[in-house]
Amino acid sequence: FKYIYYLIALFIYILAIPYLLLKSRNKKYKDAIPAKFFLKNNKKFDTDNIWFHSCSQGETTALKPIFDKLNVDDINLSVITNTGFEQGSKMVKNVRYLPFEIFLPFWITKQKFLVVMEAELWYMLFMIAKSKGTKTVLINGRINDKSYASYKKYKIFYKHIFKNIDKIFAQSDIDKIRLEELGGKNIEVIGNIKLASLPKTTKILKKPMGTIITAGSTHKTEEELILNSWDKSQGKLILVPRHPERFNEVFSLVENRYKNSSTTYHRYTQQEDFNSDVVVVDVMGELINIYSISDVVILGGGFIDTAGGHNPIEPAFFNTIIISGKTIFNQKSLFECVNDYYLIQNQQLKEYLDKIDQLKRSSLTQIGTVEPIVKYINGEQNGKSI
């Protein structure tokens, strides 16, 4: 099986070379494509460390509670996307792009562990690592309803992958049953580890009367969209721009719009309350506290093409109504941790704000813990089978 798989992967790679060379001219992929598909500036990891692999920003961020409990100098990290690489570089020193599968037999070195996040089920990755004497672990394992039929269709293929995985930490009992059906073994249910580190307020704010609508982490043009869609009948509006250098710009936008109207407004630094119709929050570090008193959260970053959305776990923790634009490519994995949210077209925002009382409040999926993962790694390193 492995030889046939390798030849197919090699054939696909050869066909894709012209496309890859063309794509690598794009500034966005100028580092990632040469590293993954031509091994440029992508040397092997040193041996006998703990190797983690994740895909993008959300999955990589979720590894931080585990990293905090291990020696960061012993950690190697591979990723797939640019955002994953950027996030990983803030957390550990040794970060690489995972090469395409045909390179893995020559690139992978023996590690103490290979710990793979979620759905990164690459056949050569697990097979080669295990053949070199590395303990292989899948964490936050899941098979969602939407993907279940597709996984079952290729059940024989996945059995070849799972036979090379020593230990699986699954999100739920349903995930465990489905993983076992595909050939998974030694499975332990520990919940969703993306929810292992939950938001914490730094102070208690007094909630004003009425509905509180918070526009959190907004970007340029999003404030104008929100102001065009909002009116006083919907509730009080709190604007929290993403970047501090835009505080003055956003306040000027509000002032120019409402200075000759009955709509009241103020800057938060000048008046630390939320009693005006519109409040522009022009201080850092208050957003979590403000979410705790909010009824509705309009998540910034999803109504423009470039930001890729923002973290929905924070407002979902406080059971707010969450409304976001559809451009959430950096946050898809975190939205999967949330029940009941609304991804809308820009022009639909007024419609949704007008029917707030008909919208469902959000909640989080099964909260997880990283302790069993850390215990397993430390136990195996100390020669104790967990």
C-alpha distance (Angstrom), angle and dihedral (degrees) to the residues before:
residue distance angle dihedral
F1 . . .
K2 3.81 . .
Y3 3.82 93.5 .
I4 3.80 93.4 50.0
Y5 3.82 90.2 46.5
Y6 3.81 91.3 50.1
L7 3.82 93.6 49.4
I8 3.82 91.2 50.0
A9 3.82 90.7 49.4
L10 3.83 90.4 48.0
F11 3.81 91.6 50.2
I12 3.83 91.3 50.3
Y13 3.80 90.4 48.1
I14 3.82 93.5 52.4
L15 3.80 91.2 49.8
A16 3.81 91.0 48.8
I17 3.83 97.8 50.1
P18 3.86 96.6 94.4
Y19 3.81 90.6 48.8
L20 3.81 91.9 47.1
L21 3.80 92.4 50.5
L22 3.79 90.3 50.3
K23 3.81 93.2 45.7
S24 3.81 92.4 49.2
R25 3.81 89.1 66.6
N26 3.79 87.8 69.6
K27 3.81 109.0 98.6
K28 3.80 90.2 -133.7
Y29 3.81 92.5 61.0
K30 3.82 101.5 30.7
D31 3.83 91.9 111.7
A32 3.80 102.8 27.0
I33 3.81 101.0 52.4
P34 3.84 96.9 46.2
A35 3.82 89.4 46.5
K36 3.81 96.6 47.4
F37 3.78 100.7 36.7
F38 3.82 104.6 26.9
L39 3.85 101.5 25.1
K40 3.80 92.4 -122.9
N41 3.83 110.4 168.8
N42 3.79 88.0 -11.7
K43 3.78 107.8 118.8
K44 3.80 124.9 174.9
F45 3.78 122.0 -87.2
D46 3.79 119.7 -104.6
T47 3.79 111.1 -100.1
D48 3.82 130.6 -99.9
N49 3.78 99.9 26.4
I50 3.81 129.4 118.4
W51 3.79 108.0 -90.1
F52 3.80 118.5 -155.6
H53 3.78 122.8 -172.1
S54 3.81 127.1 -165.7
C55 3.78 136.5 159.3
S56 3.79 114.1 -131.7
Q57 3.79 144.2 -14.4
G58 3.81 99.7 -63.1
E59 3.80 95.6 48.5
T60 3.80 91.9 44.2
T61 3.80 93.1 50.1
A62 3.82 89.4 51.9
L63 3.82 89.5 62.0
K64 3.81 93.4 63.9
P65 3.85 96.4 89.2
I66 3.82 87.8 54.9
F67 3.80 93.6 46.5
D68 3.80 89.8 50.2
K69 3.81 89.4 61.6
L70 3.82 95.9 47.5
N71 3.79 134.5 60.7
V72 3.80 102.6 -86.8
D73 3.83 90.7 -151.4
D74 3.82 88.9 63.7
I75 3.80 93.7 55.0
N76 3.79 126.9 99.7
L77 3.80 118.2 -174.7
S78 3.79 130.8 -164.2
V79 3.80 124.5 -173.4
I80 3.80 140.8 178.8
T81 3.82 106.7 -142.6
N82 3.81 137.6 52.5
T83 3.80 91.6 -116.8
G84 3.80 90.6 50.5
F85 3.81 90.0 52.3
E86 3.81 92.7 48.8
Q87 3.80 92.4 48.8
G88 3.82 93.4 44.0
S89 3.81 91.8 51.2
K90 3.81 88.6 60.6
M91 3.80 91.0 54.7
V92 3.82 108.4 39.3
K93 3.80 138.5 14.7
N94 3.80 100.7 -129.5
V95 3.81 109.0 63.9
R96 3.80 126.7 154.3
Y97 3.77 138.5 170.2
L98 3.81 109.0 -112.2
P99 3.82 107.0 -114.1
F100 3.79 121.9 -127.2
E101 3.79 111.8 -84.1
I102 3.83 98.1 -100.4
F103 3.83 89.0 65.5
L104 3.79 96.9 48.6
P105 3.84 98.0 86.3
F106 3.82 88.2 60.9
W107 3.80 98.6 33.7
I108 3.81 104.6 46.7
T109 3.80 117.2 89.4
K110 3.80 127.0 -166.9
Q111 3.80 111.8 -82.0
K112 3.80 132.2 179.9
F113 3.81 89.1 -119.8
L114 3.76 140.2 2.0
V115 3.82 106.8 -153.0
V116 3.80 112.4 -172.7
M117 3.79 124.1 -166.5
E118 3.82 121.3 -130.3
A119 3.81 119.6 -57.3
E120 3.82 99.8 4.0
L121 3.82 91.0 120.9
W122 3.80 101.2 162.3
Y123 3.81 110.8 166.1
M124 3.81 97.9 -149.6
L125 3.81 91.9 44.8
F126 3.80 94.6 61.0
M127 3.79 96.5 33.1
I128 3.81 96.6 51.4
A129 3.81 93.8 41.6
K130 3.80 91.9 51.5
S131 3.81 92.3 45.5
K132 3.81 88.2 57.5
G133 3.80 92.1 55.0
T134 3.82 98.5 -98.6
K135 3.82 120.2 145.0
T136 3.81 107.1 -121.6
V137 3.81 123.1 -146.3
L138 3.82 133.1 178.1
I139 3.82 114.3 -157.0
N140 3.81 131.0 -167.2
G141 3.80 87.3 16.0
R142 3.78 114.2 -172.5
I143 3.80 142.0 162.7
N144 3.79 108.0 -164.3
D145 3.79 124.6 -153.3
K146 3.79 93.3 -106.0
S147 3.84 93.9 53.9
Y148 3.80 98.3 36.9
A149 3.82 96.7 90.8
S150 3.80 91.6 48.7
Y151 3.81 92.4 50.4
K152 3.82 91.0 50.1
K153 3.81 90.8 49.9
Y154 3.82 89.6 60.1
K155 3.80 95.5 35.8
I156 3.83 94.2 133.9
F157 3.80 90.9 55.6
Y158 3.80 93.3 49.1
K159 3.79 91.5 50.3
H160 3.82 87.3 63.4
I161 3.81 89.4 53.3
F162 3.79 97.3 45.4
K163 3.79 94.4 48.9
N164 3.82 85.9 67.8
I165 3.82 94.7 52.1
D166 3.82 115.1 90.8
K167 3.80 100.2 -170.2
I168 3.81 136.1 15.0
F169 3.80 128.3 -163.2
A170 3.81 106.7 -161.9
Q171 3.79 131.2 -162.7
S172 3.82 98.7 -133.2
D173 3.80 145.2 0.3
I174 3.80 89.6 -101.7
D175 3.80 90.1 53.6
K176 3.81 89.3 49.9
I177 3.82 92.4 54.0
R178 3.80 91.8 47.9
L179 3.81 93.6 46.2
E180 3.79 90.7 50.0
E181 3.80 89.6 51.3
L182 3.81 88.3 56.3
G183 3.80 92.2 50.3
G184 3.79 102.3 -88.0
K185 3.80 117.6 149.8
N186 3.81 139.6 -174.0
I187 3.82 91.2 31.9
E188 3.80 124.4 176.5
V189 3.83 123.8 -173.2
I190 3.83 113.2 -136.4
G191 3.83 104.2 152.9
N192 3.79 128.1 -114.9
I193 3.80 109.6 -34.1
K194 3.81 91.1 -161.0
L195 3.80 82.6 75.3
A196 3.79 95.1 48.6
S197 3.80 91.2 99.9
L198 3.79 109.8 47.4
P199 3.84 129.8 -171.6
K200 3.80 118.2 -85.6
T201 3.80 125.0 -159.6
T202 3.79 117.6 -133.2
K203 3.80 95.5 -156.1
I204 3.79 140.9 5.8
L205 3.79 114.6 -106.1
K206 3.79 124.2 -159.5
K207 3.79 111.0 -115.8
P208 3.82 113.4 -135.7
M209 3.78 122.4 -137.2
G210 3.78 119.2 -82.2
T211 3.79 134.2 22.6
I212 3.81 116.6 -28.3
I213 3.82 116.6 -150.9
T214 3.81 114.0 -170.0
A215 3.79 121.4 -166.8
G216 3.80 100.7 -158.8
S217 3.83 128.3 -161.6
T218 3.78 94.5 -5.6
H219 3.80 123.7 -176.0
K220 3.80 133.2 -150.5
T221 3.83 112.1 -60.4
E222 3.81 92.0 16.3
E223 3.83 93.9 86.3
E224 3.79 90.4 54.7
L225 3.81 90.7 49.4
I226 3.80 90.0 50.6
L227 3.82 94.7 46.9
N228 3.81 89.8 49.0
S229 3.82 89.6 53.1
W230 3.82 98.6 42.4
D231 3.77 133.3 79.1
K232 3.81 133.9 170.9
S233 3.78 94.0 -101.9
Q234 3.80 90.3 68.9
G235 3.81 95.6 56.2
K236 3.78 141.5 -91.0
L237 3.82 115.7 -39.0
I238 3.82 123.4 -140.0
L239 3.81 114.9 -169.3
V240 3.82 116.8 -159.0
P241 3.83 110.6 -179.9
R242 3.80 116.7 -150.3
H243 3.81 96.8 -132.0
P244 3.84 123.2 49.0
E245 3.80 92.8 -144.9
R246 3.83 87.1 67.9
F247 3.83 96.7 54.7
N248 3.81 93.7 98.6
E249 3.79 92.4 43.8
V250 3.81 92.6 52.9
F251 3.78 93.7 46.0
S252 3.83 89.9 50.6
L253 3.80 88.7 52.0
V254 3.82 90.0 54.3
E255 3.81 93.9 42.5
N256 3.81 94.0 50.4
R257 3.79 90.8 49.7
Y258 3.81 99.9 46.8
K259 3.82 108.5 23.0
N260 3.83 93.0 104.0
S261 3.79 96.6 37.1
S262 3.79 138.6 81.0
T263 3.83 90.5 -107.3
T264 3.80 110.5 109.5
Y265 3.80 123.1 -145.4
H266 3.78 142.0 168.0
R267 3.80 144.8 171.2
Y268 3.78 114.7 -100.8
T269 3.82 94.9 -132.9
Q270 3.81 90.8 57.6
Q271 3.80 95.0 45.8
E272 3.81 118.0 18.8
D273 3.78 98.3 -151.9
F274 3.80 138.1 79.8
N275 3.78 100.5 -127.8
S276 3.81 97.4 117.7
D277 3.79 122.5 85.3
V278 3.82 90.3 -115.1
V279 3.81 125.0 26.8
V280 3.81 122.9 -173.2
V281 3.80 108.8 -154.8
D282 3.79 106.2 -146.4
V283 3.81 100.6 175.1
M284 3.79 131.0 83.6
G285 3.80 126.5 -118.6
E286 3.82 98.6 30.8
L287 3.80 101.7 98.8
I288 3.83 97.5 91.3
N289 3.81 90.1 49.1
I290 3.80 90.7 49.5
Y291 3.81 92.3 48.8
S292 3.80 87.6 57.4
I293 3.84 90.8 64.8
S294 3.82 96.7 37.2
D295 3.78 128.1 107.9
V296 3.80 96.4 -171.3
V297 3.81 129.4 26.3
I298 3.79 122.2 -162.6
L299 3.80 101.8 -161.6
G300 3.78 112.8 -142.4
G301 3.78 123.8 -142.4
G302 3.81 94.1 51.2
F303 3.80 98.0 81.4
I304 3.83 95.0 61.8
D305 3.80 130.0 58.8
T306 3.80 101.0 -122.5
A307 3.82 111.3 48.3
G308 3.80 99.1 59.6
G309 3.80 96.5 -142.8
H310 3.81 131.8 -77.0
N311 3.79 137.7 -97.6
P312 3.84 112.1 -64.9
I313 3.81 94.7 -175.3
E314 3.81 92.6 79.0
P315 3.83 97.4 58.4
A316 3.83 91.7 35.8
F317 3.80 89.7 57.5
F318 3.82 87.0 63.9
N319 3.84 92.6 45.1
T320 3.78 95.1 -118.3
I321 3.80 125.0 159.6
I322 3.82 103.7 -99.0
I323 3.81 122.1 -150.0
S324 3.81 120.7 177.7
G325 3.77 138.5 162.9
K326 3.78 117.5 -106.8
T327 3.81 96.9 -106.8
I328 3.81 98.8 93.5
F329 3.83 101.6 131.8
N330 3.83 92.9 137.6
Q331 3.81 93.7 49.3
K332 3.83 105.9 39.1
S333 3.79 93.6 112.2
L334 3.82 91.1 52.0
F335 3.80 93.4 48.4
E336 3.82 86.1 57.8
C337 3.82 86.6 65.7
V338 3.82 91.8 59.6
N339 3.79 130.7 79.7
D340 3.83 118.7 -149.3
Y341 3.79 115.0 10.7
Y342 3.80 133.8 144.4
L343 3.82 125.2 -124.1
I344 3.79 107.8 -170.9
Q345 3.79 143.9 171.8
N346 3.81 114.3 -100.2
Q347 3.81 92.8 -111.3
Q348 3.82 90.8 55.4
L349 3.80 95.8 63.1
K350 3.82 96.4 94.0
E351 3.80 90.5 48.3
Y352 3.81 91.4 54.2
L353 3.80 94.3 44.7
D354 3.80 89.0 51.7
K355 3.82 91.0 56.5
I356 3.81 100.4 42.6
D357 3.80 91.6 133.0
Q358 3.82 89.7 61.7
L359 3.82 96.2 51.8
K360 3.81 125.4 96.9
R361 3.77 122.1 -119.8
S362 3.79 115.6 -119.6
S363 3.80 128.0 -115.9
L364 3.80 137.0 -176.7
T365 3.78 126.8 -104.7
Q366 3.81 121.4 -122.2
I367 3.80 108.8 -36.2
G368 3.79 112.9 -129.6
T369 3.78 140.8 -158.2
V370 3.80 131.8 -138.8
E371 3.81 94.6 -154.6
P372 3.85 95.9 95.9
I373 3.81 90.1 51.2
V374 3.80 93.1 50.6
K375 3.82 90.5 44.4
Y376 3.80 91.0 51.5
I377 3.81 93.4 49.7
N378 3.79 94.1 45.8
G379 3.81 92.4 43.4
E380 3.78 94.2 51.1
Q381 3.81 91.6 45.3
N382 3.80 89.3 53.7
G383 3.78 91.3 50.6
K384 3.80 96.5 -103.6
S385 3.77 118.2 126.1
I386 3.80 109.0 -137.1
